[in-house]
Amino acid sequence: MATTINLQLISLEFKSPKILKSTMAHTSSNNGGTDQVLVEETGSVRTFILNRPKQLNALSSQMISRLLELFHASEGDSNVKMIILKGNGRAFCAGGDVTAVVHNVRQGNWKLGADYFREEFTLNYVMATYSKPQVSILNGIVMGGGLGASVHGRFRVATEKSVSAMPETALGLFPDVGASYFYSRLPGFFGEYAGLTGARLDGAEMLACGLATHFVPSERLPLLEEALAKVDTSDLDVISAIISGYSSMPKLKAESPYHKMKIINRCFSRRTIEEIISSLENEALNKKDDWISSTIQSLKKASPTSLKISLRSIREGRLQGVGSCLIREYRMVCNVLRGEFSKDFFEGCRAILIDKDRNPKWEPSRLELIRDDDIERYFSKIDDEDWEDLKLPPRSNLPPYAIAKL
């Protein structure tokens, strides 16, 4: 998912491997002409480095295209046994850079915006069904599209610097990039909680809920990468054992929402957003708890339309495979971009990214003004002869673990 709201919400060197020339040089970014994706080759390992540190490695369309190219090429290269994906600077990836998307849609061309999401969701699917291990080093901010570029991979390494969130409901969007697949598979109803509130999770919480597979202190990352670079295998057990050798078991902070699982399961298991909020308000009457209060506030500040489509999306995701989730999410995002029922996404971008007054005026402004029929249209095909559903690339002859990695 895909937005630089992340940039507003958050106000290692590798030992001399051979640097491969990227064909993405000289893009029209604000990156001074340097490559947005760097490639390192060490033995049978390919390391892809997201390289827009000033933008917290927000995914541009050029980066997504380049990553797709690199993943396809590496999968077809028998010399490549493993992929490492990491970010340059203090972020892994703060989300998708949708500035150009918003510009195109404002100019009346929503289909150009849809093209961005089509390619991003295709990358998510390739990662989710990849036949070789992907190790993502999440040493810093990992939000929205950053989760899509990592959680679908086999190994996700969090650190004490990791900060994770899907803050889309505060922007008038919904958790996408396959989040309806991976959030719906978190313990209990933790995915509904995280997806609807945009809650930030640290590395320990990511490990506890399953978004991360390992926790490695950041000071050990250079040693971990050096050890992985010496491995000439795609064997999952071998790679997992190497990462575990540098891992530690972090302690959840006392105020962690993960300690609130009983309340989360009681409240976020409810059928509707209205019932979820009412249930939380009843909990607040029974005991004073700052976490309950802040959770209610997060929900009430979010776009009502976004909350409704997000809850339905995650619930449907519980019964669908990753491919079906991405196809549905693409329909949803196209309907959001068209803005026929609600233009909350553009209002959210204005309030968070452009004017930065952080005071969006949602329309409809209240949950009770939104009918079931209004939500249904977000899940329907677009009535446009030039539009078509997301066509995912065929993926055959894959080992069982490549089908689902959570």
Backbone hydrogen bonds in HBPLUS format (Angstrom, degrees):
<---DONOR---> <-ACCEPTOR-->    atom                        ^
c    i                          cat <-CA-CA->   ^        H-A-AA   ^      H-
h    n   atom  resd res      DA  || num        DHA   H-A  angle D-A-AA Bond
n    s   type  num  typ     dist DA aas  dist angle  dist       angle   num
A0145-GLY N   A0001-MET O   2.05 MM 144  4.18 103.5  1.58 151.6 143.9     1
A0007-LEU N   A0004-THR O   2.92 MM   3  5.21 139.5  2.09 104.4 114.1     2
A0008-GLN N   A0005-ILE O   2.92 MM   3  5.27 133.4  2.14 105.2 118.2     3
A0009-LEU N   A0005-ILE O   2.94 MM   4  6.22 145.9  2.05 150.0 161.0     4
A0010-ILE N   A0006-ASN O   3.29 MM   4  6.30 139.5  2.47 145.4 151.1     5
A0016-SER N   A0014-PHE O   2.84 MM   2  6.03 109.5  2.35 120.3 104.8     6
A0041-GLU N   A0018-LYS O   3.16 MM  23  5.63 168.9  2.17 162.5 166.0     7
A0020-LEU N   A0039-VAL O   3.10 MM  19  5.52 159.8  2.14 144.3 149.7     8
A0026-HIS N   A0033-GLY O   3.30 MM   7  4.45 158.1  2.35 136.3 132.9     9
A0034-THR N   A0031-ASN O   3.33 MM   3  5.85 168.4  2.35 117.6 118.3    10
A0051-ASN N   A0036-GLN O   2.76 MM  15  4.61 164.5  1.79 143.7 138.3    11
A0038-LEU N   A0049-ILE O   2.91 MM  11  4.92 162.5  1.94 143.2 144.9    12
A0049-ILE N   A0038-LEU O   2.82 MM  11  4.92 165.6  1.84 143.2 147.3    13
A0040-GLU N   A0047-THR O   2.82 MM   7  4.94 155.9  1.88 144.8 152.3    14
A0047-THR N   A0040-GLU O   2.88 MM   7  4.94 167.9  1.89 146.6 150.8    15
A0042-THR N   A0045-VAL O   3.06 MM   3  5.34 173.8  2.06 158.7 160.7    16
A0045-VAL N   A0042-THR O   3.00 MM   3  5.34 163.5  2.03 131.3 134.2    17
A0081-LYS N   A0044-SER O   2.77 MM  37  5.33 167.9  1.79 146.2 149.5    18
A0046-ARG N   A0082-MET O   3.09 MM  36  6.49 164.2  2.11 160.0 164.0    19
A0084-ILE N   A0046-ARG O   2.86 MM  38  6.23 160.8  1.90 151.8 155.0    20
A0048-PHE N   A0084-ILE O   2.79 MM  36  6.21 157.7  1.83 170.3 172.3    21
A0086-LYS N   A0048-PHE O   3.07 MM  38  6.51 160.6  2.11 163.0 168.0    22
A0050-LEU N   A0086-LYS O   2.86 MM  36  6.28 161.6  1.89 155.9 156.6    23
A0088-ASN N   A0050-LEU O   2.86 MM  38  5.96 153.6  1.93 168.7 167.5    24
A0055-GLN N   A0052-ARG O   2.92 MM   3  5.44 137.9  2.10 115.9 127.6    25
A0057-ASN N   A0052-ARG O   2.75 MM   5  4.32 165.9  1.77 132.1 128.7    26
A0056-LEU N   A0053-PRO O   3.03 MM   3  4.70 157.0  2.08 105.7 106.3    27
A0058-ALA N   A0055-GLN O   3.06 MM   3  5.71 150.3  2.15 116.9 123.7    28
A0094-ALA N   A0056-LEU O   2.96 MM  38  5.55 146.9  2.07 157.7 166.1    29
A0059-LEU N   A0095-GLY O   2.77 MM  36  6.21 156.4  1.82 148.2 152.6    30
A0097-ASP N   A0059-LEU O   2.84 MM  38  5.21 172.6  1.84 127.1 128.5    31
A0064-ILE N   A0060-SER O   3.13 MM   4  6.45 162.3  2.16 153.0 157.0    32
A0065-SER N   A0061-SER O   3.03 MM   4  6.23 164.8  2.05 148.9 152.8    33
A0066-ARG N   A0062-GLN O   2.96 MM   4  6.10 158.9  2.00 145.9 152.1    34
A0067-LEU N   A0063-MET O   2.84 MM   4  6.05 161.5  1.88 153.7 158.6    35
A0068-LEU N   A0064-ILE O   3.00 MM   4  6.21 160.5  2.04 150.1 155.2    36
A0069-GLU N   A0065-SER O   3.04 MM   4  6.28 158.7  2.09 145.8 151.7    37
A0070-LEU N   A0066-ARG O   2.86 MM   4  6.14 159.9  1.91 152.5 158.0    38
A0071-PHE N   A0067-LEU O   2.83 MM   4  5.99 166.1  1.85 156.3 159.6    39
A0072-HIS N   A0068-LEU O   3.01 MM   4  6.13 165.1  2.03 149.8 154.1    40
A0073-ALA N   A0069-GLU O   2.99 MM   4  6.13 163.9  2.02 147.6 152.5    41
A0074-SER N   A0070-LEU O   2.91 MM   4  6.01 160.6  1.95 149.7 155.0    42
A0075-GLU N   A0071-PHE O   2.99 MM   4  6.07 149.0  2.09 143.4 151.4    43
A0076-GLY N   A0072-HIS O   3.21 MM   4  6.45 146.8  2.32 144.6 152.4    44
A0077-ASP N   A0074-SER O   3.25 MM   3  5.01 156.1  2.31  95.9 103.0    45
A0080-VAL N   A0077-ASP O   3.03 MM   3  5.64 161.5  2.06 118.3 123.9    46
A0083-ILE N   A0133-PRO O   2.93 MM  50  6.25 169.9  1.94 165.2 168.3    47
A0135-VAL N   A0083-ILE O   2.76 MM  52  6.15 164.9  1.78 159.1 163.3    48
A0085-LEU N   A0135-VAL O   2.85 MM  50  6.18 159.0  1.90 146.3 151.2    49
A0137-ILE N   A0085-LEU O   2.90 MM  52  6.28 159.4  1.94 160.7 167.3    50
A0141-ILE N   A0090-ARG O   3.37 MM  51  6.83 152.4  2.45 130.2 133.7    51
A0092-PHE N   A0141-ILE O   2.91 MM  49  5.60 148.1  2.01 133.0 143.2    52
A0093-CYS N   A0141-ILE O   3.04 MM  48  6.17 155.0  2.11 152.8 159.6    53
A0143-MET N   A0093-CYS O   3.01 MM  50  6.50 156.5  2.07 151.6 158.0    54
A0101-VAL N   A0098-VAL O   3.01 MM   3  4.83 113.3  2.48  91.3 108.4    55
A0102-VAL N   A0098-VAL O   2.90 MM   4  6.18 165.5  1.92 164.8 164.9    56
A0103-HIS N   A0099-THR O   3.02 MM   4  6.26 158.1  2.07 146.7 153.3    57
A0104-ASN N   A0100-ALA O   2.91 MM   4  6.10 163.4  1.94 150.6 154.1    58
A0105-VAL N   A0101-VAL O   3.01 MM   4  6.26 164.1  2.04 154.7 159.0    59
A0106-ARG N   A0102-VAL O   2.92 MM   4  6.04 157.2  1.97 148.0 154.7    60
A0107-GLN N   A0103-HIS O   3.07 MM   4  6.32 133.9  2.29 139.3 151.3    61
A0107-GLN N   A0104-ASN O   3.11 MM   3  5.09 129.6  2.38  92.5 106.2    62
A0109-ASN N   A0104-ASN O   2.89 MM   5  5.30 158.4  1.93 149.4 144.1    63
A0108-GLY N   A0105-VAL O   2.84 MM   3  4.99 155.4  1.91 108.1 113.4    64
A0114-ALA N   A0110-TRP O   2.93 MM   4  6.30 148.0  2.03 143.7 153.5    65
A0115-ASP N   A0111-LYS O   2.98 MM   4  6.24 140.0  2.14 138.5 148.2    66
A0116-TYR N   A0113-GLY O   3.16 MM   3  5.46 128.2  2.44 102.7 114.4    67
A0118-ARG N   A0114-ALA O   2.87 MM   4  6.12 153.7  1.94 152.8 161.3    68
A0119-GLU N   A0115-ASP O   3.13 MM   4  6.35 164.1  2.16 150.4 152.5    69
A0120-GLU N   A0116-TYR O   3.02 MM   4  6.26 158.8  2.06 148.1 154.9    70
A0121-PHE N   A0117-PHE O   2.83 MM   4  5.89 168.7  1.85 153.2 155.9    71
A0122-THR N   A0118-ARG O   3.03 MM   4  6.17 145.4  2.16 139.0 148.8    72
A0123-LEU N   A0119-GLU O   2.99 MM   4  6.27 153.4  2.06 145.8 152.2    73
A0124-ASN N   A0120-GLU O   2.98 MM   4  6.36 156.2  2.04 148.5 155.2    74
A0125-TYR N   A0121-PHE O   3.00 MM   4  6.26 151.9  2.09 142.4 149.3    75
A0126-VAL N   A0122-THR O   2.95 MM   4  6.24 157.5  2.00 151.0 157.0    76
A0127-MET N   A0123-LEU O   2.98 MM   4  6.23 161.4  2.01 154.5 159.1    77
A0128-ALA N   A0124-ASN O   2.93 MM   4  6.14 153.9  2.00 144.2 152.0    78
A0129-THR N   A0125-TYR O   3.01 MM   4  6.18 138.2  2.19 145.4 155.1    79
A0130-TYR N   A0127-MET O   3.33 MM   3  5.00 167.4  2.35 104.6 104.4    80
A0155-PHE N   A0134-GLN O   2.96 MM  21  6.10 169.2  1.97 169.3 166.5    81
A0136-SER N   A0155-PHE O   2.89 MM  19  6.21 169.0  1.90 151.1 152.5    82
A0157-VAL N   A0136-SER O   2.82 MM  21  6.03 176.4  1.82 177.2 178.3    83
A0138-LEU N   A0157-VAL O   2.78 MM  19  5.66 155.3  1.83 152.1 160.2    84
A0163-VAL N   A0140-GLY O   3.00 MM  23  5.97 147.7  2.11 131.8 128.0    85
A0142-VAL N   A0163-VAL O   2.80 MM  21  5.98 164.2  1.83 164.6 160.5    86
A0146-GLY N   A0143-MET O   2.65 MM   3  4.96 153.1  1.72 148.2 140.9    87
A0144-GLY N   A0165-ALA O   3.04 MM  21  6.59 152.2  2.12 151.2 160.0    88
A0147-LEU N   A0144-GLY O   2.91 MM   3  5.53 134.4  2.12 115.5 126.2    89
A0148-GLY N   A0144-GLY O   3.28 MM   4  6.74 152.9  2.36 141.5 149.4    90
A0149-ALA N   A0145-GLY O   2.98 MM   4  6.19 138.0  2.17 138.2 148.4    91
A0150-SER N   A0147-LEU O   3.09 MM   3  5.17 160.3  2.13 105.8 111.8    92
A0151-VAL N   A0147-LEU O   2.76 MM   4  5.46 156.8  1.82 151.0 158.8    93
A0153-GLY N   A0150-SER O   2.87 MM   3  5.36 153.0  1.94 114.9 123.9    94
A0213-THR N   A0156-ARG O   2.79 MM  57  5.17 150.1  1.88 133.2 143.3    95
A0214-HIS N   A0156-ARG O   3.17 MM  58  6.36 157.5  2.23 154.8 151.0    96
A0158-ALA N   A0214-HIS O   2.91 MM  56  6.20 165.5  1.93 156.0 151.1    97
A0216-VAL N   A0158-ALA O   2.90 MM  58  6.30 157.0  1.95 172.7 170.0    98
A0162-SER N   A0159-THR O   3.17 MM   3  5.35 165.9  2.19 108.5 112.9    99
A0164-SER N   A0201-LEU O   2.78 MM  37  5.01 165.3  1.80 150.8 155.8   100
A0201-LEU N   A0164-SER O   2.73 MM  37  5.01 158.6  1.77 146.4 154.0   101
A0170-ALA N   A0167-PRO O   3.17 MM   3  5.88 149.0  2.27 118.8 126.6   102
A0171-LEU N   A0168-GLU O   2.79 MM   3  5.10 156.5  1.84 112.5 120.6   103
A0173-LEU N   A0168-GLU O   3.08 MM   5  5.01 167.7  2.10 140.4 136.5   104
A0303-SER N   A0169-THR O   3.08 MM 134  5.89 167.7  2.09 160.5 156.6   105
A0179-ALA N   A0176-ASP O   2.71 MM   3  5.10 151.9  1.79 116.8 126.6   106
A0181-TYR N   A0178-GLY O   2.92 MM   3  5.31 147.1  2.03 108.2 118.6   107
A0182-PHE N   A0178-GLY O   3.12 MM   4  6.60 159.7  2.16 152.2 155.9   108
A0183-TYR N   A0179-ALA O   2.73 MM   4  5.29 155.7  1.79 139.0 147.5   109
A0185-ARG N   A0182-PHE O   3.36 MM   3  5.23 149.5  2.46  93.8 102.5   110
A0186-LEU N   A0183-TYR O   3.24 MM   3  5.44 169.4  2.25 111.5 112.3   111
A0190-PHE N   A0187-PRO O   3.03 MM   3  5.90 167.6  2.04 151.1 155.0   112
A0193-TYR N   A0189-PHE O   3.16 MM   4  6.52 162.2  2.20 148.7 153.4   113
A0194-ALA N   A0190-PHE O   2.87 MM   4  6.12 170.8  1.88 154.6 156.4   114
A0195-GLY N   A0191-GLY O   2.82 MM   4  5.79 159.4  1.86 147.0 153.6   115
A0196-LEU N   A0192-GLU O   2.95 MM   4  5.85 158.7  1.99 147.9 152.6   116
A0197-THR N   A0193-TYR O   3.10 MM   4  6.01 162.0  2.14 148.9 154.0   117
A0198-GLY N   A0194-ALA O   3.00 MM   4  5.41 136.7  2.19 130.5 139.8   118
A0206-MET N   A0202-ASP O   2.88 MM   4  6.16 153.7  1.95 155.1 163.8   119
A0207-LEU N   A0203-GLY O   3.03 MM   4  6.25 153.1  2.10 145.1 151.5   120
A0208-ALA N   A0204-ALA O   2.97 MM   4  6.18 157.9  2.02 143.0 149.5   121
A0209-CYS N   A0205-GLU O   3.01 MM   4  6.15 158.0  2.06 150.5 154.4   122
A0210-GLY N   A0206-MET O   3.08 MM   4  6.00 129.4  2.35 135.8 147.6   123
A0211-LEU N   A0206-MET O   2.96 MM   5  4.93 115.3  2.39 147.2 153.5   124
A0212-ALA N   A0206-MET O   2.99 MM   6  5.16 161.9  2.03 117.4 114.1   125
A0248-SER N   A0215-PHE O   2.94 MM  33  5.97 154.9  2.00 163.6 169.1   126
A0220-ARG N   A0217-PRO O   2.83 MM   3  5.62 159.3  1.87 126.5 133.1   127
A0221-LEU N   A0218-SER O   3.16 MM   3  5.26 159.1  2.20 105.5 111.9   128
A0224-LEU N   A0220-ARG O   2.94 MM   4  6.21 156.5  1.99 155.2 163.0   129
A0225-GLU N   A0221-LEU O   2.86 MM   4  6.07 170.0  1.87 165.1 165.7   130
A0226-GLU N   A0222-PRO O   2.99 MM   4  6.12 151.6  2.07 140.4 148.7   131
A0227-ALA N   A0223-LEU O   2.95 MM   4  6.16 152.9  2.02 145.2 152.2   132
A0228-LEU N   A0224-LEU O   2.88 MM   4  6.18 160.6  1.92 155.7 161.2   133
A0229-ALA N   A0225-GLU O   2.96 MM   4  6.06 149.2  2.05 142.9 150.9   134
A0230-LYS N   A0227-ALA O   3.19 MM   3  5.46 147.4  2.31 102.9 112.0   135
A0231-VAL N   A0228-LEU O   3.07 MM   3  5.36 160.4  2.11 109.9 116.2   136
A0239-ILE N   A0235-ASP O   3.09 MM   4  6.37 167.7  2.11 156.3 159.5   137
A0240-SER N   A0236-LEU O   2.85 MM   4  5.93 163.8  1.88 150.7 155.8   138
A0241-ALA N   A0237-ASP O   2.96 MM   4  6.03 153.9  2.03 140.5 147.6   139
A0242-ILE N   A0238-VAL O   3.06 MM   4  6.36 151.4  2.14 146.2 153.6   140
A0243-ILE N   A0239-ILE O   3.04 MM   4  6.36 167.0  2.05 155.0 157.6   141
A0244-SER N   A0240-SER O   2.84 MM   4  6.01 158.6  1.88 148.7 155.6   142
A0245-GLY N   A0241-ALA O   2.99 MM   4  6.16 136.1  2.19 137.8 148.5   143
A0245-GLY N   A0242-ILE O   3.11 MM   3  5.15 128.5  2.38  95.0 108.7   144
A0246-TYR N   A0243-ILE O   3.05 MM   3  5.56 155.4  2.11 112.6 119.8   145
A0247-SER N   A0244-SER O   3.09 MM   3  4.76 154.8  2.15  97.2 105.0   146
A0256-SER N   A0253-LYS O   3.01 MM   3  5.31 163.7  2.03 120.3 121.4   147
A0259-HIS N   A0256-SER O   3.01 MM   3  5.70 160.3  2.05 117.1 122.7   148
A0260-LYS N   A0257-PRO O   2.80 MM   3  5.03 156.3  1.85 108.7 116.6   149
A0264-ILE N   A0260-LYS O   2.87 MM   4  6.08 169.3  1.88 161.0 164.7   150
A0265-ASN N   A0261-MET O   2.83 MM   4  5.87 164.7  1.85 147.7 151.5   151
A0266-ARG N   A0262-LYS O   3.01 MM   4  6.17 151.1  2.09 140.1 148.4   152
A0267-CYS N   A0263-ILE O   2.88 MM   4  6.04 164.4  1.90 157.6 161.1   153
A0268-PHE N   A0264-ILE O   2.76 MM   4  5.48 153.5  1.83 147.3 155.9   154
A0270-ARG N   A0267-CYS O   3.26 MM   3  5.88 166.1  2.28 115.1 118.8   155
A0276-ILE N   A0272-THR O   2.98 MM   4  6.27 148.5  2.09 143.6 152.8   156
A0277-ILE N   A0273-ILE O   2.95 MM   4  6.24 166.4  1.97 161.2 162.6   157
A0278-SER N   A0274-GLU O   2.96 MM   4  6.13 163.6  1.99 147.7 153.0   158
A0279-SER N   A0275-GLU O   2.89 MM   4  5.93 153.6  1.96 140.9 148.2   159
A0280-LEU N   A0276-ILE O   3.00 MM   4  6.28 154.6  2.07 147.4 154.2   160
A0281-GLU N   A0277-ILE O   2.88 MM   4  6.15 155.3  1.94 151.0 158.2   161
A0282-ASN N   A0278-SER O   2.96 MM   4  6.23 146.8  2.07 144.0 152.7   162
A0283-GLU N   A0279-SER O   3.03 MM   4  6.34 150.2  2.12 142.0 150.2   163
A0284-ALA N   A0280-LEU O   2.93 MM   4  6.25 148.9  2.02 145.5 154.3   164
A0285-LEU N   A0281-GLU O   3.13 MM   4  6.41 137.6  2.31 137.8 148.0   165
A0285-LEU N   A0282-ASN O   3.20 MM   3  5.13 127.6  2.49  92.6 105.8   166
A0286-ASN N   A0282-ASN O   3.31 MM   4  6.61 144.0  2.45 141.5 150.0   167
A0286-ASN N   A0283-GLU O   3.13 MM   3  5.26 126.3  2.44  96.9 110.4   168
A0287-LYS N   A0283-GLU O   3.18 MM   4  6.54 142.5  2.33 148.0 157.6   169
A0293-SER N   A0289-ASP O   3.19 MM   4  6.54 164.3  2.22 154.3 158.4   170
A0294-SER N   A0290-ASP O   2.91 MM   4  6.11 164.3  1.94 152.8 156.6   171
A0295-THR N   A0291-TRP O   2.93 MM   4  6.05 149.3  2.03 145.0 153.7   172
A0296-ILE N   A0292-ILE O   2.99 MM   4  6.24 159.3  2.03 152.3 157.1   173
A0297-GLN N   A0293-SER O   3.00 MM   4  6.26 159.1  2.04 147.6 153.6   174
A0298-SER N   A0294-SER O   2.92 MM   4  6.10 153.3  1.99 143.4 150.2   175
A0299-LEU N   A0295-THR O   3.15 MM   4  6.40 156.6  2.20 146.5 151.9   176
A0300-LYS N   A0296-ILE O   2.98 MM   4  6.23 155.9  2.04 149.8 156.9   177
A0301-LYS N   A0297-GLN O   2.97 MM   4  6.08 134.8  2.18 145.5 156.2   178
A0307-LEU N   A0303-SER O   2.94 MM   4  6.24 158.7  1.99 158.3 163.9   179
A0308-LYS N   A0304-PRO O   3.15 MM   4  6.41 159.7  2.20 148.2 152.7   180
A0309-ILE N   A0305-THR O   3.03 MM   4  6.34 169.2  2.04 160.5 162.6   181
A0310-SER N   A0306-SER O   2.86 MM   4  5.81 151.9  1.94 147.5 156.1   182
A0311-LEU N   A0307-LEU O   3.03 MM   4  6.14 163.0  2.06 148.0 151.5   183
A0312-ARG N   A0308-LYS O   3.27 MM   4  6.43 170.1  2.28 146.3 149.1   184
A0313-SER N   A0309-ILE O   2.95 MM   4  6.00 153.8  2.02 140.3 148.1   185
A0314-ILE N   A0310-SER O   2.99 MM   4  6.22 165.8  2.01 155.4 157.4   186
A0315-ARG N   A0311-LEU O   3.00 MM   4  6.17 160.3  2.04 150.9 156.9   187
A0316-GLU N   A0312-ARG O   2.89 MM   4  6.09 159.0  1.93 151.4 156.9   188
A0317-GLY N   A0313-SER O   2.90 MM   4  6.07 145.7  2.02 141.9 152.4   189
A0318-ARG N   A0315-ARG O   3.29 MM   3  5.48 143.8  2.43  99.8 108.9   190
A0319-LEU N   A0316-GLU O   3.10 MM   3  5.77 156.1  2.16 116.6 122.9   191
A0320-GLN N   A0317-GLY O   3.21 MM   3  4.99 167.2  2.23 102.9 106.9   192
A0325-CYS N   A0321-GLY O   3.03 MM   4  6.27 155.8  2.09 152.8 160.3   193
A0326-LEU N   A0322-VAL O   3.04 MM   4  6.27 158.8  2.08 149.2 153.9   194
A0327-ILE N   A0323-GLY O   3.00 MM   4  6.27 157.1  2.06 150.8 157.3   195
A0328-ARG N   A0324-SER O   3.00 MM   4  6.17 163.2  2.03 148.5 152.8   196
A0329-GLU N   A0325-CYS O   2.84 MM   4  6.05 162.2  1.87 150.7 156.3   197
A0330-TYR N   A0326-LEU O   2.92 MM   4  6.06 144.6  2.05 141.6 150.5   198
A0331-ARG N   A0327-ILE O   3.19 MM   4  6.56 155.5  2.25 145.1 150.7   199
A0332-MET N   A0328-ARG O   2.95 MM   4  6.31 161.6  1.99 151.6 157.1   200
A0333-VAL N   A0329-GLU O   2.86 MM   4  6.09 161.4  1.89 150.0 154.0   201
A0334-CYS N   A0330-TYR O   3.01 MM   4  6.16 155.0  2.07 147.8 154.3   202
A0335-ASN N   A0331-ARG O   3.05 MM   4  6.34 156.2  2.10 151.4 157.6   203
A0336-VAL N   A0332-MET O   2.92 MM   4  6.25 147.7  2.03 146.6 156.5   204
A0337-LEU N   A0333-VAL O   2.90 MM   4  6.12 161.1  1.94 148.2 152.5   205
A0338-ARG N   A0334-CYS O   3.03 MM   4  6.25 147.3  2.14 143.7 152.2   206
A0339-GLY N   A0335-ASN O   3.29 MM   4  6.48 143.0  2.43 137.1 145.3   207
A0339-GLY N   A0336-VAL O   3.13 MM   3  5.27 127.7  2.42  99.0 112.2   208
A0346-PHE N   A0343-LYS O   3.13 MM   3  5.65 125.2  2.44 110.8 122.6   209
A0347-GLU N   A0343-LYS O   3.15 MM   4  6.47 153.9  2.22 149.9 157.9   210
A0348-GLY N   A0344-ASP O   2.71 MM   4  5.85 155.7  1.76 151.6 158.3   211
A0349-CYS N   A0345-PHE O   2.98 MM   4  6.19 155.5  2.04 140.7 147.1   212
A0350-ARG N   A0346-PHE O   2.98 MM   4  6.13 152.3  2.06 136.5 144.4   213
A0351-ALA N   A0347-GLU O   2.94 MM   4  6.17 165.2  1.96 150.8 154.1   214
A0352-ILE N   A0348-GLY O   2.86 MM   4  5.89 156.7  1.91 151.3 157.7   215
A0353-LEU N   A0349-CYS O   2.78 MM   4  5.07 144.4  1.91 128.7 140.8   216
A0354-ILE N   A0349-CYS O   3.02 MM   5  6.39 144.6  2.15 151.4 158.4   217
A0355-ASP N   A0350-ARG O   2.73 MM   5  5.60 143.9  1.86 146.2 158.2   218
A0358-ARG N   A0351-ALA O   2.90 MM   7  4.84 161.7  1.93 138.8 133.6   219
A0369-LEU N   A0366-ARG O   3.08 MM   3  5.60 158.1  2.13 114.0 120.9   220
A0370-ILE N   A0367-LEU O   3.07 MM   3  5.64 167.4  2.08 121.1 124.2   221
A0374-ASP N   A0371-ARG O   3.05 MM   3  5.19 126.3  2.35  98.1 111.8   222
A0375-ILE N   A0371-ARG O   3.33 MM   4  6.78 150.1  2.42 147.3 154.3   223
A0376-GLU N   A0372-ASP O   2.93 MM   4  6.18 153.5  2.00 149.5 157.8   224
A0378-TYR N   A0375-ILE O   3.03 MM   3  5.64 144.1  2.16 115.2 124.3   225
A0379-PHE N   A0376-GLU O   2.99 MM   3  5.48 151.2  2.07 113.6 122.2   226
A0380-SER N   A0377-ARG O   3.28 MM   3  5.09 166.3  2.30 102.9 105.8   227
A0384-ASP N   A0382-ILE O   2.96 MM   2  5.61 128.4  2.23 106.8  91.6   228
A0387-TRP N   A0384-ASP O   2.96 MM   3  5.37 162.6  1.99 116.7 122.5   229
A0402-ALA N   A0399-PRO O   2.98 MM   3  5.66 152.6  2.06 120.9 129.0   230
A0403-ILE N   A0400-PRO O   3.10 MM   3  5.70 164.7  2.12 118.2 123.0   231
